[in-house]
Amino acid sequence: MIKKEITKVSFVKSCEEYPELDCIGEYTEKLSDGVIVRRFTEFYEKLTEEQKRNIPSNSRECRFFKPYAGGEKFGTDEYYEYGMQDYRRAEDYNNGGWCYLVVHAEAEVITPGNSFPPSGLINTIKSGCLGGIESDSDQAYFDEVKREELDELRVALVSFGFTNRQISKAFEDVEEVSK
């Protein structure tokens, strides 16, 4: 007879395909106060008259970036400081320097089937997912998130009838997977 068994436990990280980046800012074709002109990596209002005349009239990419700038008021030193940080962060994202991750914990389990002779069914039980994690976050943060997701998975496995002993044994070797 096939017994119910946890065969593998994993902590899975995958890049979000379409993340919301509005917490950093947005690329735009609209010239307005507080935008950074990408060609010059500078705020429009800080450009020389010569540079302003040399802004391309069109481009394959958006010509400007409107930073969120930490919600600071336009024109303040803080706006310019945080705005430039946002711009550099967005450009680094576009160049593949980092991404937003979605993470979850999952367990592969075998449960008895209803066929004769008995065969095992392989299922995957997952924790809820947590997204919006910057891939270059520090390891301590990833360790905390991993602990939370694994705790959530433990609760799910108990609800499926696995014993604390079975769960503890399976959690001795958690595999980290990047997709």
ABEGO torsion letter per residue (X at the ends): XBBBBBABBBBBBBBBABBBAAAAEBBBABBBBGBBBAAAGBBAAABBAAAAAABBABBABBABBBBAGGGBBBGBAAAAAAAAAAAAAAAAAAAGABBBBBBBBBBBBBBBBABOBBBBBBBBBBBBBBBGBBAABBAAAAAAAAAAAAAAAAAAAAAAGBBAAAAAAAAABBBBBBX
